[in-house]
Amino acid sequence: MAAAADLLQDAGVDAVSHRAVARRAGVPLGSTTYYFASLDDLRAAAAGALAQRWVRRAARSAASVPKGSYSEREAARRLARAVLPGGRAAVLAQYEQLLAAARHPAVAAVLRGMRPAFLEVIDDLLARTGRSGLVSADVVLAVVDGAAVSALSEGRGDARDVATDLLAPLLGDR
């Protein structure tokens, strides 16, 4: 699964095949076809493994934030850093995979199933920063996603900085 997730991240959904995963994992082709009867099964499993990595990374980031009352700017910065990987290449790879899922229903179903875990991490981070109840985790994720796509497609700089700038006003006291 690690090889399949790595391949998905590095080269995209269409690059994930039984043969390519077996070659990357250094195992016989029969190993992948034994455990994954179809290409859709293999791609869905790879997407699940990759999405679990994203959730674990975000959860580690959130868990490292001490509970307290953070300014809206600092809370926004912490949220952006938890949700988005560091570096343009990593952000680009993540969003390429998310967009490619639209062409692969089995992958989309897996990612949809992982969404609640990601939202739970965001809710935890909102609570840790003293910003619960100001905005929903769904809105935070939508703003971060939009910021990332905008930063990537318009050359607006670091996606985390763009997301911080857009999130901060939403996290202000009301």
C-alpha positions in Angstrom: 0.0 0.0 0.0 2.9 2.4 0.7 4.2 1.9 -2.8 0.7 2.5 -4.3 0.2 5.6 -2.2 3.7 6.9 -3.1 3.0 6.3 -6.8 -0.4 8.0 -6.5 1.2 11.1 -4.8 4.1 11.2 -7.2 2.5 10.5 -10.6 -1.3 10.7 -10.2 -4.2 8.3 -10.3 -3.8 7.2 -13.9 -0.2 6.1 -13.1 -1.4 3.6 -10.5 -1.6 0.2 -12.2 -1.0 -3.3 -10.9 2.3 -3.5 -12.9 3.6 -0.1 -11.7 2.7 -0.7 -8.1 4.4 -4.1 -8.2 7.5 -2.7 -9.8 7.7 0.1 -7.2 7.1 -2.2 -4.3 9.6 -4.8 -5.6 7.1 -7.6 -5.5 5.7 -10.0 -8.2 2.8 -8.7 -10.2 0.7 -11.5 -8.8 1.0 -9.9 -5.4 -1.0 -6.9 -6.4 -3.6 -8.8 -8.5 -4.1 -11.2 -5.6 -5.1 -8.5 -3.1 -6.8 -6.1 -5.6 -9.0 -7.8 -8.1 -9.6 -4.6 -10.2 -7.7 -1.5 -11.0 -10.5 0.5 -9.3 -9.8 -1.5 -6.1 -6.1 -0.8 -6.3 -6.6 2.9 -6.9 -9.1 3.3 -4.2 -6.8 1.5 -1.7 -4.0 3.8 -2.7 -6.2 6.9 -2.3 -7.2 5.6 1.1 -3.6 5.1 2.2 -2.7 8.6 0.9 -5.7 10.3 2.6 -4.8 8.5 5.9 -1.3 10.1 5.6 -2.9 13.5 5.1 -5.2 13.0 8.2 -2.3 11.7 10.3 -0.1 14.7 9.3 -2.9 17.1 10.2 -3.7 15.4 13.5 0.0 15.5 14.5 0.1 19.2 13.7 -3.1 19.8 15.7 -2.0 17.8 18.6 1.2 19.9 18.9 -0.9 23.0 19.5 -1.2 23.8 23.2 -4.8 24.7 24.3 -5.2 28.4 24.7 -6.8 31.6 23.4 -5.0 32.4 20.2 -5.5 35.6 18.1 -7.5 35.1 14.9 -4.3 35.4 12.8 -2.4 32.8 14.8 -5.4 30.4 14.9 -5.7 30.8 11.1 -2.0 30.2 10.7 -2.1 27.0 12.8 -5.2 25.8 10.8 -3.5 26.5 7.4 -0.4 24.6 8.5 -2.3 21.6 9.8 -4.5 21.3 6.7 -1.9 22.0 4.0 1.4 20.2 3.5 4.5 22.4 3.4 5.9 23.5 0.1 4.4 24.2 -3.3 5.2 20.8 -4.7 3.5 19.0 -1.9 0.4 21.2 -2.1 0.3 20.8 -5.8 0.5 17.0 -5.5 -2.3 16.9 -2.9 -4.7 19.0 -5.0 -3.9 17.2 -8.2 -5.0 13.9 -6.5 -8.1 15.5 -5.1 -9.1 16.9 -8.5 -8.3 13.6 -10.3 -10.7 11.8 -8.0 -13.5 13.5 -10.0 -12.7 11.1 -12.9 -12.4 8.0 -10.7 -15.6 7.3 -8.7 -14.0 4.6 -6.5 -11.3 7.1 -5.5 -13.8 9.8 -4.9 -15.8 7.5 -2.6 -12.8 6.8 -0.5 -11.9 10.4 -0.2 -15.5 11.3 0.7 -15.3 8.6 3.4 -12.1 10.2 4.8 -13.6 13.7 5.0 -15.2 13.3 8.5 -11.8 12.4 10.0 -10.2 15.5 8.4 -13.1 17.7 9.7 -12.6 16.2 13.2 -9.0 17.3 13.2 -10.1 20.8 12.1 -12.7 20.9 14.9 -10.1 19.8 17.4 -7.8 22.6 16.3 -10.5 25.1 16.4 -11.1 24.1 20.0 -7.4 24.1 20.9 -7.1 27.7 19.6 -10.2 28.9 21.4 -12.0 29.5 18.1 -14.8 26.9 18.4 -18.3 28.1 17.3 -17.0 30.9 15.1 -16.9 28.9 11.9 -17.5 25.3 11.0 -14.8 22.9 10.0 -16.5 22.6 6.6 -16.0 26.3 6.0 -12.4 26.2 7.2 -11.7 23.3 4.8 -13.5 25.1 1.9 -11.5 28.3 2.5 -8.2 26.5 2.7 -9.0 24.5 -0.4 -9.9 27.6 -2.3 -6.8 29.4 -1.1 -4.6 26.5 -2.2 -6.1 26.3 -5.6 -5.8 30.1 -6.0 -2.2 30.2 -4.8 -1.3 27.4 -7.2 -3.2 28.6 -10.2 -2.5 32.3 -9.9 1.0 32.2 -8.5 0.0 34.0 -5.4 2.8 32.6 -3.2 2.7 30.1 -0.4 -0.7 28.5 -0.1 -0.5 28.4 3.7 0.0 32.2 3.8 -2.9 32.8 1.4 -5.1 30.5 3.5 -4.0 32.3 6.7 -5.0 35.7 5.2 -8.4 34.4 4.1 -9.2 32.5 7.3 -8.2 35.1 9.9 -11.2 37.4 9.4 -13.5 34.4 9.7 -12.0 33.6 13.1 -12.5 37.0 14.6 -14.7 37.4 17.7 -18.3 38.2 17.0 
